[in-house]
Amino acid sequence: MNRLGIAGEIIKYYDKWERSEKNDLVFWLKKYVSDAYPECKNLLEHGTSRGSSTALIQRIMEMTGSKKDSVFSWLNMGRADVKIPFIKLCKLADALNIELDEFLKKQE
């Protein structure tokens, strides 16, 4: 099927999102948010992981307009069936000024 224009691009990215695994999405989400906001880095060696987790969740809430419980479920690896919604991932890419493809690749 030949997809043209913006609709085709959206479908292409949505298909990639559907095939993506939660652990990859979470990995890249944490990386790019913590790159943009150093207070979100998980600094276990400094005993600040709780504060960095709170900062990460707060930043994601701000960027996506989502509630804390929603963001927590997206990051919770024990909830394999709850993946970051496609439109929220788009909002994150826009807020972080990165290409959507950056979230949709496999971990390196």
C-alpha positions as CSV (number, residue, x, y, z in Angstrom):
1,M,0.0,0.0,0.0
2,N,1.3,3.4,-1.0
3,R,0.9,5.9,1.8
4,L,1.1,9.6,1.0
5,G,1.3,12.7,3.0
6,I,0.9,13.3,6.7
7,A,-1.7,10.5,7.2
8,G,0.8,8.0,5.7
9,E,3.5,9.2,8.0
10,I,1.2,8.9,11.1
11,I,0.2,5.4,10.1
12,K,3.9,4.4,9.6
13,Y,4.9,5.7,13.0
14,Y,1.8,4.2,14.7
15,D,2.6,0.8,13.1
16,K,6.2,1.1,14.5
17,W,4.8,2.0,17.9
18,E,2.4,-1.0,17.9
19,R,5.4,-3.3,17.2
20,S,7.7,-1.7,19.8
21,E,8.3,-3.3,23.1
22,K,7.5,-1.5,26.4
23,N,11.0,-2.0,27.8
24,D,12.5,-0.2,24.7
25,L,10.1,2.7,25.0
26,V,10.8,3.1,28.7
27,F,14.6,2.9,28.2
28,W,14.6,5.7,25.6
29,L,12.0,7.7,27.5
30,K,14.2,7.7,30.6
31,K,17.3,8.4,28.6
32,Y,16.0,11.4,26.7
33,V,14.1,13.0,29.6
34,S,17.2,12.6,31.8
35,D,19.4,14.0,29.1
36,A,17.2,17.1,28.9
37,Y,16.6,17.4,32.7
38,P,19.7,16.2,34.7
39,E,17.6,16.1,37.9
40,C,15.8,13.1,36.4
41,K,19.0,11.0,36.2
42,N,18.9,7.8,38.3
43,L,22.0,8.4,40.5
44,L,21.9,5.2,42.7
45,E,25.5,5.7,43.8
46,H,24.5,9.1,45.3
47,G,21.4,7.7,47.0
48,T,19.1,10.0,45.0
49,S,17.1,7.5,43.0
50,R,13.8,8.3,44.7
51,G,14.2,12.0,44.0
52,S,15.2,11.4,40.4
53,S,12.2,9.1,39.9
54,T,9.9,11.8,41.3
55,A,11.5,14.4,39.0
56,L,11.2,12.0,36.0
57,I,7.5,11.4,36.6
58,Q,6.8,15.1,37.2
59,R,8.5,16.1,33.9
60,I,6.6,13.5,31.9
61,M,3.4,14.6,33.5
62,E,4.1,18.2,32.5
63,M,5.1,17.3,28.9
64,T,2.1,15.0,28.3
65,G,-0.6,16.6,30.4
66,S,-1.1,13.2,32.1
67,K,-1.8,12.2,35.7
68,K,0.8,10.7,38.0
69,D,-0.8,7.3,38.1
70,S,-0.8,7.1,34.3
71,V,2.8,8.0,34.0
72,F,3.7,5.6,36.8
73,S,1.9,2.7,35.0
74,W,3.8,3.5,31.7
75,L,7.1,3.2,33.6
76,N,6.2,0.2,35.7
77,M,7.8,-2.8,34.1
78,G,5.5,-5.1,36.1
79,R,2.6,-3.8,34.0
80,A,3.7,-5.2,30.6
81,D,0.3,-4.6,29.1
82,V,0.4,-0.8,29.8
83,K,2.5,1.0,27.1
84,I,3.0,4.7,26.7
85,P,0.1,5.8,24.4
86,F,1.1,6.8,20.9
87,I,-0.2,10.4,21.2
88,K,1.6,10.9,24.5
89,L,4.8,9.6,22.9
90,C,4.3,12.2,20.1
91,K,3.9,14.9,22.8
92,L,7.1,13.8,24.5
93,A,9.1,13.8,21.2
94,D,7.8,17.3,20.5
95,A,8.5,18.6,24.0
96,L,12.0,17.2,23.9
97,N,12.6,18.3,20.4
98,I,13.6,14.9,19.1
99,E,12.4,12.7,16.3
100,L,9.7,10.2,17.1
101,D,11.9,7.5,15.6
102,E,14.3,7.9,18.5
103,F,11.7,6.4,20.9
104,L,10.8,3.6,18.4
105,K,14.2,1.9,18.0
106,K,15.6,-1.1,19.8
107,Q,17.9,-0.5,22.8
108,E,21.6,-0.3,21.7
